[in-house]
């Protein structure tokens, strides 16, 4: 029963993810062709990141108050509505850069509501023993979408008007909404309205809850540092391909494709295996493996391009295992009625390091070189993987007793 219910929702969300990534690619490509401006493209990336940092924690608190299925339906529906508005503007020839930027910003805000609602709902539908497997399948689907969306989007852009290309997002969003309407998702029984506190106090409660779980807090801080180093490294991968390995667009595409293939394989491995009994040890082993791949790329000589493709495959293989096990640990270890806001705080904290690293990447790389980011990131990941085995708050973080909450199981 749980599998039929969950995978109905999961299939709908997988279609929606593909449609969203395809349209995201189409909009970014339109900005690239129409403006040719690196500043515009950077701004477009910032539009997608900032809401995840500043608004997602508040969205998570609201998700814990509201019906989570309803949040996902509304988020999918409003995303489709935004795409419909853009379709009309493209058909009328009245679309501009500012409209694209506004839609990218609003889509990111809606994603900030959808993600914690889906993660918190997953832990209510899936038995705890299978959460890591489900997280692995999620990561595999993301890898498939990241590989399939760009070429599919490119073919559609070449063959069809832009407003027709955008319709794919509406169709896939409707599939996701129908799947959500067809399935009942258990909800945490809420406290009476009169006893509810403010959003700010609920966020403070979530932060105190996170701080009381020292292993989770330390894990978040570690991956904030890793994110700070790794994201700039991969943002600069095109320049590394050209300036260090002497390659071009095809060589860069091959590196990205190998990473995407690795993500699919890594997600499938975790989906079948489920990880070790202590998921944190699986996470740290995968972190060490990822560190080997990152460090290898950083120390390669100019004639080491083929080894770099293997490094990208290894990195792609490890990342879904890292992400999938972390999500499973958090879903099992966070009280159900607080999952929306606590997961949102964790996600916002880790994501916040991306723009910081990206802002520093350009000037520092001009002075010390691009490979320094890969070397630094790889070393930190290896030290994390080895050092965590000697930190009890991490190795025993899954021993935490989680208070059960009452659920609403009736439709």
Protein Blocks (a to p, Z undefined) as FASTA:
>chain_A
ZZmmmmmmmmmmmmmmmmmmmmmmmmmmmmmmmnopaklmmmmmmmmmmmmmmmmmmmmm
mmmmmcfklmmmmmmmmmmmmmmmmmmmmmnopacfklmmmmmmmmmmmmmmmmmmmmmm
mmmmpcfklmmmmmmmmmmmmmmmmmmmmmmmmmmmmmpcfklmmmmmmmmmmmmmmmmm
mpccdddddddfklpccfklmmmmmmmmmmmmmmlmmmmmmmmmmmmmmmmmmmmmmmmm
mmmnopafklmmmmmmmmmmmmmmmmmmmmmnnpafblmlmmmmmmmmmmmmmmmmmmpc
fklmmmmmmmmmmmmmmmmmmmmmmmmmmmmmpcfklmmmmmmmmmmmmmmmmmmmmmmm
mmmmmmnojklmmmmmmmmmmmmmmmmmmmmklmmmmmpccddddddfbZZ
